[in-house]
Amino acid sequence: MDDLVLAPGLYIVATPIGNLGDLSPRAAQILMKADVVAVEDSRVTAGLFRHLGTKGRMLPYHDHNADAVRPGLIARMASEAVALVSDAGTPLISDPGFKLVRDARAAGHVVTTIPGPCAAIAALTLAGLPTDRFFFLGFLPSKQQARAEAIAEVAAIRATLVLYESGPRLAACLTALAAGLGNREAAIAREITKRFEECVTGTLTELAGRYADAPPKGEIVVVVAPPGEAPPATEEDGDAALAEALTRLPPAKAAGEVAKKLGLDRKALYARAMQLKT
């Protein structure tokens, strides 16, 4: 490790989300050898450096100062190794940093990732819900109307949903999810890798009731099951869809659109479209 010399550029370093033992040897090397480490909160990252037995060369880089600090970091990458960390987990995942990566690439600097812990992925492994397809939402808006609109945008996505939330807002978030998505199965993963780690499962309504008067503490990930299979389309569904499509399309194209959308027979739909047209 003492002989390691880092090439100039940007190093994206994933750090533990709780248990400091999860820091990889490669991540430790990069952090100890980097010329400067861009940190979200120097007080948090200082604890990681104490774990490594060094002070580290830290420079605050967060949402409030990023525009002012970023040009200087980009300039330093021409001759220095610049590491980027968030307070916990993988940088850029619901944390500041993507503009730094974008500008580093635009300037011709090498960008290297050092993968590791990520709360969203860890929660998926704990939840016992489908993992073949998932959609990450980050934090939902805090205001009721904006939150409802954000949920409506993803209601039809056939994938497990993953989002972050705070303890005081959790019950309201779960209630809004139940209203917008239906009473799906879900899981609340909390304090992952820490002493009081837990993963509680149930329906969205059950979980909203559980936390209504007892907001949990710690870092929280909400995992929500994908929507169930839609019931087969009926003749009435086909007629309604055809009637709407015929206001925009000729019978053949209307039948093709509805057949694709509802999984019904195209020839039968075309015949029905001709009947409706006359």
N, C-alpha and C positions, 0 to 999 in steps of 0.2 A: 504493500500500500504506500509506503514512504517514497517509492521510486515512481509512482504514477504521475504523469504529466498530462494534463487535459489540454486538448486542442482548443483553440478559440471557438466560440459559438455559444448557443443556448442549450441548456440541459434542463429538461422538464422532469422534476423529481417527485415521485409519489412518496408520501410520508405516512406513518401510522395514523389510523383513525382512533386509536385508543391505546392499545398495548404497544409500548415502544419496542418490544421484541420483534415486531413485524417489519421493522426497517431492514431492508435487504442489505447485504454486504456491499453490493454495487452502489446503492443509493448513499450509503455511509461514505464510501470512497469519494463520490462526486461532491458531496456536501463539504467534506473536509479539505478537498483540493481545489474547489472552485475559487476564483479570484474574488467573486462577490456572489451573494445569495439574495435574490429578490424575494422578500417575504411579505405575507399578508399582514401579519402582526408580529413584530420582533419579540414581544413578550412571550408569545406562544412558541415560536421557533427557538428561542433561547433555551427553553426546557429540553428540546431535542438535542441541541448542541451540548448541553450539560451531560446528557446521556452519553454522548460521544466523547466526552472529556475534552472539549475544546470550546472556544468562544464563537468562532465563525465570523465571517465578514458579511454582515447583514445590511441590506438597504430596503427600507419599506417600499412596497409596491402594491397598491390597492386601488379600489374604485375612485377614491377621492383625490389621489395624486398621480394616477397612471398617465394622464396626458402630459403632465409636466416632467415626469421621471423617465418615460419610455424613450425619448430621443437619446438621452444620455446612456441608457443601457444598450441601445442598438449600436451606438458608437463604440462602446467598450467591447462589444462582441468581435470587433475586427482584430483585437489583439489579446482578449481575455476570455476566460471561461466564465460564463454567467449562468448560475443555476436559478431555477424558479420553483418555489414551493408555495403551497397554500397552508392554511392553519392545520389541515388534516386531510389525508386522502390524496386523490389525484388532481393536480392543478387543472384548471379550465372546466372541470365538471361542476357546474353551478358556482364557479369561483372566477375571479378575474384572471385574464391571461391570454385570451385568444388573439387580441390585437398585438400583443408582444410577439407571439409566434408569427402572425401574418407579416408584421413589419420586419422581423428578422429574416424571413424568407425573401421578402422583397429586396432587402439589402444584400442578399447573396450569402448570408451566414448559414452555417450548418446548424440544424435543429435536431437534437437527440432526445428521445424519451427514455426514462428509466421507470418502467411500470411497477405497480405495486398496489397497495390497498385502495379500495374505492367503496364508499358506504353503499351506493346504489347496487353494485354487483354483489357485495356481501349480503345485503338484505334479500336479494333474489334467491341466494342459495339457502337462506333460512326459512323462507316463506312457505315453501311447499306448493307453490302455484306455478303454472306453465312458464317455462323459461325459453322456449324456442323462438318466441318473438316478444320483445318488450319495448316500451316507449317511455323515455325519461322526460319528466315534466319540470324538473327543478322545483322551485317554490311557486305555488299558486299565488295569484294576487290576494292581498289582504282584504280589499273591499268586496262586499257581498256580490254586487252586480258583476264586477269584473271577474270575480272568481267563478260565478255561474256561467259566464260566457266562455271562459277558458275551458271549463269542464265540458260544455256542450260541443266544443270544437273537437274533442277527442272521444266522445261517447261512442262513436261507431267504429273506432279503431279496433281491429281484431288482434289485440296484443295485451299482454299484462302491462299495467301502468305502474310507474315508479316515481315517487315524488318525495321531496323533503318537506318537513313541517316542524314548527316549534311546539313545545308543550302547551302553552296557553291558547294556541289557536287550533289545537288538534281536534277537539270535539266539533267545533264549527266546521272545520274542513271535512271531517268524516260525514257530517250531516249533509253538507252541500254535495259531496260525492254521491251519497245515497240518493239524493233528490235528482241529480243529473244523470246518473248511470244506472239506477236501479239498485236493489239490495244485493250487490255482488259479494262474493267471498273476498276477504282481504286479510292483510297481516300488518301488524305494527312492530317493526324491529327497532329496538332502542339500546343505546349504549353498547353498540357492537364492539366486541373484543375487550370490553372493560369489565370490571368486577360485577356490576349489576346488569349485565347483558340479559335481555329477554326478547322473545318473539311471541306476541299474542295474536291468535288467529280467531276469526269469526266473520259474521256478515258486517257490512258497513254500519248498519243500524245498531247491531249489538255492540260494536266497538265504540260508536258515538256515545251510547249510553254508559259504557264502562268508564269513559274518560270525561263525561260531562261535568262531574263534580270532583274529579281527581286528576287534574292536568299532570301528566308525567314530566319528569325532569330528563335532561340529557339530550343527545342528538337523536333525532327520530327520522325513520324512513317508513313511508306508507307504500305498501304494495297491494295493488287491486287486480283481481282476476279479470281476464278478458270477457266480453259479452258472451252469453250462451248462444247456441245455434238458433238462428231465426226459424220459425215454423214455415213449412212449405207454402208457397204462394197459392192462393185459391183462384177460381175463375173470376170471382168478384175483384180480386187484386189485379188480375190481368186486364179486365175490362176498364177499371179505373185508370191504370197506367196507360192503356192504349188510348183512352179518350183524351188524356193529357198530351200524349205524344202526337196524336193526330192533329192537334192544334198547331204543331210546329213542323211536322214531317209528312211525306207521302206514306201510304199504307205499308209498303215494303220496308222502308227504313224504320217506320214506327214499330213494326213487328220485330225487326232485328234488334232494336234498342231494348224493347221490353223483354224479349227472350233472353238477352244477355243479363239484364238486370235482375229478373225474377227466376231464371232457370226454367222457363216454360218452353213448350215446343213452338218453333218459329213458324212452321207451316200452319198449325192450328191458329196461331195468333194472327197470321196474315189473313186467313179466311174470316176470322172474327173482325179484323180491322175493316175488311171490305163490307161486312154486314153493318158495322157501326157507321161507316162512311155513307151508306145509302139509307 
